[in-house]
Amino acid sequence: MSLPSPVLQADQSSPPLDFAPLGDVLHLLRLTGTFYCNPELSAPWAIDVPDMGGQMVLLVVTEGSCLLQTEHCETISLTAGQLVLLPHGKPVVMKSDAEAVATPLFDIPAIRHSPSYETMIFGGGGTVTRMTCGVLKLDHAAAERLQELLPPVIRLDTFAQHAGPWIYSTLKYLAEEARNPQPGGETVLTRLTDILVVQAIRAWLQSNEALETGWLAALRDPKIGRALQAFHRAPQEGWTIARLAERAGMSRSAFAARFKQLTGEGAMQYALHWRMQLARMDLREGKRTLAEIAIGLGYESEAAFARAFKRIVGTSPGAYRRL
C-alpha cells in the first residue's frame, strides 16, 4: 500500500463579487487529493497512521465506532456520523478498543482501484466499522497561512444542530457509496470527501470568531478585510499603501497602523510574501514560463521578478522549479 501522486483538484471558478473576504479565502483553497481509502474494519483492529508530511488527513466514520489516539496521547471516541480532520497530518492510532495492538498502515494489504483510491478489509472478524479516509494537500497562497493557524485536530459531529441537515445528508450519501459501490463511485467519494474537509475548516473558523489579532482577524475586520479582499482578487495590480487604504476607507497612516497591528507585518511586506507564494505554486505546477508568471504577478520584467523571488525564497525561480 503506497501513497500515490496528486491527481485530483477541486473546481476553481471565479467567486461571486458579494463574497465576504473570509469566504473568498475558502474559495481560493485548492484541494488536491493524493489518497482515498474505504476501510472495512472488524474488531479487534488497530491501525498506526504515520506522519503524512504536512498533508491534511480526513477520517469519517460511516458505520460503527472507533477510538482515535493522537500523538499527544489524547483519546477521541468517534461513532457513525462523526469525523476528524488532522490539518497537519500528524501521526495517530485508530483502534476498535483500547487493548487492540496496532499494525502500521502501509503493512496492511489493500485493493488498489486506481492510483489514488483503495479499499481495505482488516481485523479479527467481530463488529464492523466502516470509514472513508482521505489525504489531501492545500495548494494556494491562502493555504499556507490558514493551515498553520489550524489546531492539530478538528472534530465535527454531522448530527450536531449547527452542522446543518445537508452535512448529515452528505455523510449518509457517502456511507451508501462506501457500502454499495456504483459506477463512478470513486469520483463521488472523492468529491464528497473534499466537501467535508472544507466544512470542517469552516466549522472551526465559525467557532473562533472572537480572535482579536492575526490573519483571520484581519480578514474579518470590516475595513482591513475589504482591502485584503481587493488585493487577493487582483495581486498583479500596482498596489500601494495609499490604494489599499482607499479600498479600506481609511487614511494611509491609520490603515498602515491597523494592518500591522492585526497581521504583525506591513501591508507591502504582506503583498510581497503573498505574491511569492503564488509564484511558488505556479513554479511547482510548471504550466507557465517565468516571463508569464512575472507578468501575472505585476512585475515589469522577468529579471525584477527573479530578484524579488530570490530575496524572499532564497533561491532563483529556475532553481526552485528544478527542485
Phi, psi and omega in degrees: 000115185236161181269114185280175179282157179300136180224344185244150180212140180288156179296143184233047176289160184291142181283153175296156187289346182266010177296140171290157181306317180292324176297323176301316181297316178298324179293326182289338183297125179253115180270122176249109181283122180259339185196131176229143180213141173247096178274141169248113191241127180244131185298147352279147178207155175201137183231128177267107182267121185282176174297133184259023172063040177086356176280151178283145178237126177248129179237117182242123176270116181258343178202138179084213183203168176199163172255140179239120179252122181275173180294343179262018175068018172281136178249126181244128178266127182238138175236173181304132182098002179239153180218160177229135173249128176255091188300333183252004175063033180285158183298143174218163173239126175257137181207158179284329180204167187297334185269350183296141181268129187279143173249134178304137184309312187279003172266355183268126179299143179217161179259116181275119179260336177200174180302340184234010183223130180223158168240158186215136172239122188206145174133187187264004175096006180269215182305136187267137170238131176244143182220162167237129184235143178220142173244122188225151175250148173257122183241095171181161177301326179294331187296314183300316180291317182291315185299321182290343179272343185284150179286170180298327183223132171241123181251135180228124176261109185289351175272349182296150185299321183287345183289332180089143183297331183291333177292318177298318179297321177299315181293322179298318178296319178300317180297319179296318179295324180290321182283322185231078182303135178240165175305132183081007184298326179299317179297317179299313182299315182293320180292318179295323177298316178302317180299317182292328176298311180298320180295321178296317177296316180299318180298319179294318179299319180294330180277355180236037182291345185274003179301130187263336178225169180104177185299316181295321177296323178295319178296326181278343180296127185305326184264309180297321178300323179294320178291319178297320179300316180297317180293314181301325182283336181215066183294345182281348181286161183280070183289139173231168176303318182297317181293319178294319178298322178297317178297327181280345183073036182229164172287160182300314183292319180294320179296312182300318181292316181293320180299313181291326177299320183279315188263340182084006178214160178290157183297319181288328175294318177301313182299318180296313181296321179296314180298320180292328175292321175298320179296317179300320178296315178298318181294322177295321181289326175071022183267339183240151177286166178299323179296318179294321178296316180301312180296319181295339179257005174091011179274143183285338181210160177296325181294318179296319177296316182298320179296316180295319181297314181294325180295323183270316187271331179097000178212163181286157177303320180295318179293322179297320180297328182278350181297000000 
